[in-house]
Amino acid sequence: MKHIVFFDASCPLCSTAKQVIQKLDWLDNVKWIPAQNIENYERFRFLAKGDVYDRIHMMSFKGDIYKGHETVKKVLTLLPVTAVLGWILHLPFLDPYLESLYKWVSDNRHDWFGTKQLKAI
């Protein structure tokens, strides 16, 4: 069973991060679904009512939902090359800083990197 990550495919930063993570996902633990395609999956439509375009989301293979920096931490723990960093980032005193950093990047990513035009599916 795989973890499923929902990302904003119109965001160049998000798409590049996805490509890098896919190369590091040697164990093939993560499946990627563009947030723009959530409506095509009845099982995931509930995510469309939230902030899935503003924050990366992940559904673990157990069904747990992670958002924003929590997703980043979880994904890092799944990759052999970044697992130690992922576990370090789970230290509780780091959460306020990680959340602030994540929000700052998320709020500014389209200004910094632009927006990709997506092809209709």
C-alpha positions in Angstrom: 0.0 0.0 0.0 1.3 3.5 -0.8 1.0 6.9 0.8 -0.8 9.4 -1.5 0.4 12.9 -1.8 -1.8 15.6 -3.3 0.1 18.6 -4.7 -0.6 21.7 -6.7 0.5 20.8 -10.2 0.2 24.4 -11.3 3.0 25.4 -8.9 6.5 25.0 -10.5 8.1 24.7 -7.0 5.7 21.9 -6.1 6.2 20.0 -9.3 10.0 20.3 -9.0 9.9 19.0 -5.4 7.7 16.1 -6.6 10.2 15.2 -9.3 13.1 15.3 -6.8 11.2 13.3 -4.2 10.2 10.7 -6.8 13.9 10.1 -7.6 14.7 9.7 -3.9 11.7 7.4 -3.3 13.7 4.2 -4.0 11.2 2.1 -2.1 8.3 3.5 -4.2 6.3 4.5 -1.1 4.5 7.5 -2.5 1.9 8.0 -5.2 1.3 11.5 -6.4 -2.0 13.0 -7.4 -2.4 16.6 -8.6 -4.9 18.6 -6.5 -6.5 19.6 -9.7 -7.5 16.0 -10.3 -9.1 15.2 -7.0 -12.6 15.5 -8.4 -11.8 12.5 -10.6 -11.4 10.3 -7.5 -14.6 9.9 -5.5 -12.6 8.6 -2.5 -10.7 11.9 -2.3 -13.3 14.5 -3.2 -13.7 15.5 0.5 -10.2 17.2 0.2 -11.5 19.6 -2.4 -13.5 21.4 0.3 -10.3 22.2 2.2 -7.1 24.0 1.6 -5.5 21.4 -0.7 -4.3 24.1 -3.1 -2.6 26.0 -0.4 -1.0 23.2 1.5 0.3 19.9 0.3 -1.7 17.0 1.7 -1.0 13.3 2.2 -3.2 10.4 3.0 -1.1 7.6 4.6 -1.7 4.0 3.7 -3.6 3.8 7.0 -5.9 6.6 6.0 -4.4 9.4 8.2 -4.4 12.8 6.7 -1.3 15.1 7.0 -1.2 18.7 5.8 1.5 21.3 5.1 4.7 20.9 7.0 3.4 17.7 8.6 3.3 16.2 5.1 6.8 17.3 4.4 8.1 15.7 7.6 6.3 12.5 6.9 7.5 12.3 3.3 11.1 12.9 4.4 10.9 10.0 6.9 9.8 7.7 4.0 12.9 8.3 1.9 16.1 6.4 2.9 18.4 9.4 2.1 16.3 11.9 4.1 14.9 9.7 6.9 17.1 11.1 9.6 16.3 14.7 8.7 12.6 13.8 8.7 12.8 12.3 12.2 14.8 15.3 13.5 12.1 17.6 12.1 9.6 15.7 14.3 11.0 17.3 17.4 8.0 19.1 18.9 9.7 22.4 19.6 10.4 22.9 15.9 6.7 22.8 14.9 5.9 26.5 15.2 9.0 27.4 13.2 8.3 24.8 10.5 4.7 25.8 10.2 5.7 29.5 9.9 8.3 28.7 7.3 5.9 26.4 5.3 3.2 29.1 5.3 5.6 31.8 4.2 6.8 29.7 1.2 3.3 28.5 0.4 2.0 32.1 0.4 4.7 33.3 -1.9 5.5 30.4 -4.2 3.4 31.7 -7.1 5.0 35.1 -6.8 8.5 33.7 -6.8 8.1 30.8 -9.3 5.0 31.7 -11.3 2.2 29.4 -12.3 2.2 26.6 -14.9 -0.6 26.3 -17.3 -2.1 22.9 -17.1 -3.4 20.8 -19.9 -7.1 19.8 -19.7 -7.5 16.1 -18.9 
